[in-house]
Amino acid sequence: MAEGTQDIQGLREVPACEILAKIEKGEPVEYDHVIIQGHLNVTELDLSEEDGYVIINSPISIICSKIIEAVHFEDAIFKNRINFEQTIFDGAPWFDRSLFYGDAEFIGAEFYDDAFFIGTEFKECGNFSGTKFSECAAVFSDAWFDEFASFINAKFDGAAYFEGVKFSKDADFGGAIFCSEAFFDKSEFSRLANFSAFVGIRETQFKGDTSFRDVKFKDSRSQENACRRTKNVLEKNGDREEAGYHFYREMEAKRLQKPWYIRYPEFIFIQMIFGYGIHPFRLWASWFGFVGIFAIIYWLGHGIDADASQLKGNATMIDYIWFSIATAVTPGYAGYKPFAEFKLVAGLEAILGTFMWAAFIATFARKYMR
């Protein structure tokens, strides 16, 4: 048995100072089925620095073990692979602003205190498959995954914070369970983001309030899947405002998957003007915009017959605006008579105006009277 260790509940007890001494010397750290007592705090070590970061040259492997107290590995550059597979963290692990040049593996690890990876950069694979964040927060805000990020079958009992995270390659959340809030606001998925399930993997589940607001998806199928699941949860939780936002993003993703000759007209008429039934005031503004455009067309073409309309003089701009509004709202011309060549133009405006007015009423009712 190594110096300074003893049997505790079938596992060896290892003092944190023993591990820190190896890190300070640059020696490999390899432990299996041990209990680590004391603070693992690399900020207290005499290590070389680079731009304010401490350099850790030791490959670290602490698997199937238990770390009793907090782990302080923040502001560190890990030159080699680290592996905490199936290790239990009783204290809070701090990896804020650290940089991993090798694989970072937390497969099957369990966290019983808040886990902090704020601003952490993973140059190689960041593997959190099967990891359990038990009744604690998982904070990955502003982290950066340069390579594959895996959270397959991970379980988040507490809040999960992924705001502003950059996923440069594929990100897999297949089978993950989010039992509380999950925030992905302003994150970027540059490639595939999987929130569904492959064969043999459970479906991803969002159980608490979730947000993908202002997230950038490179893959439209990923956007559709993530926003649809979030919308369903938010509707169930009664948050219709956020559910509406995610429904809009879901429909936008579906549009992007269609052929160009459907995609672009839908963008103009259904998404921008109608807003997929989510933005009534956008539709209201579009209606007034159309009325104004048609009024200008009538004005430039002198489309109103002043004599037939029994006007005392030539039609003014006010007359053209009123004529455009009346044509868009009612079947008649409000006492005005267009010249023959403008009857088809007025008929087109009547069709568009009536449709948009009806769409506005339906959208307004859907948004505020549900």
Secondary structure, DSSP 8 states (H G I E B T S, - for coil): --TT-EEETTEEEEEHHHHHHHHHHT--EEEESEEEES-EEGGGS---EETTEEEE-S-EEEES-EE-S-EE-TTEEE-S-EE-TT-EE-S-EE-TT-EESS-EE-TT-EESS-EE-TT-EESS-EE-TT-EETTS-EE-TT-EESS-EE-TT-EESS-EE-TT-EESS-EE-TT-EE-S-EE-TT-EESS-EE-S--TTS---EE-S-EE-TT-EESSHHHHHHHHHHHHHHHHHHT-HHHHHHHHHHHHHHHHHTS-HHHHHHIIIIIIIISGGGS-HHHHHHHHHHHHHHHHHHHHHHT-B-TTTTT-SSS--HHHHHHHHHHHHHSSS-TT--B-GGGHHHHHHHHHHHHHHHHHHHHHHHHHH--
